[in-house]
């Protein structure tokens, strides 16, 4: 079926061209959207470009958001930028990411301590500094500039693990750096934003830390609960089931009697209570997901697609919300993404080489430094209520990171295969 969609794409683009020439608005708009959608489905038929299918869906989302912004911002009276909808979807994205990890990933520092430290150092210095310099050099508006710094201050995501796998790099090191940078994000991301973007937008360190815990660590904890139920002994399972029952009991009390708690909604106690509630939710979701996994074991392999859907949603809504800004500065933002991403690869690789890491490990660190968690940046921008401005950078940076990462990973893989065949020694 996919090949038919690939053949249909040129026809849709021809229809779009005719609609443009004849000034039939609905014809050229729908022609473009259906054309890109057909390519996104059809490229899966070609092995050479099948790895870019997700990227083409992102491009389709950008196209649709630009053409029909109002349609994708509101469904009836419902605002697609609703705070709770954004929270649920970003948690789904992070939970999907978590199902591809395990508790063992967080213990990899014992095997790759030096590489992990170099990766974390490079990740939380090179990218926010480069984001700050690029934003200042290009002279973006404060909130747009803050968005560039934000994506540079986030943790790395699963894309770096995928690219490392394609490049035949050090996968253990990659997964460990991703895991550790994710754990460090609640402290490091608000800290870096306060330093580099504090004069551009209002940054509340504690509030941002709480948001990251909710959108990153809580869904990740739910995924780790599933991992423990799947891979650990009966004692661990019993403890988790007991904690899950207590969580259900606690949330029942909160739902029915929560209004009687005399706690200020803006106080520290309220934030702590909120984290306790979300943690209880993590136990419930992790346990329920595990029960579903026992019925349908293939669900773990499907979850990354839910994460991809979430990123596509953020790209679509962010593009629609920031359409006017994107039309004005879209090319400059794309250029900024190329420079930012390229600097991460370059400095990440050579920092590792100069620190004494081997070539494969240095390539791995290059991906860990250069590829950021765009979903996390979008989620935080949404939580700040600034999806159209602060979130705009992630909508542009994320597609390019996937394209550049795939190109570099395939290049390094082919180069590595050639060197193995020729017996070329590992040199700088």
PyMOL commands that set and color helices and strands:
alter all, ss='L'
color gray80, all
select helices_A, chain A and resi 2-21+25-45+50-67+69-73+83-98+103-110+113-138+142-153+158-166+171-197+205-231+234-260+268-295+299-321+323-354+359-370+374-383+392-422
alter helices_A, ss='H'
color red, helices_A
select strands_A, chain A and resi 74-75+78-79
alter strands_A, ss='S'
color yellow, strands_A
deselect
rebuild
show_as cartoon
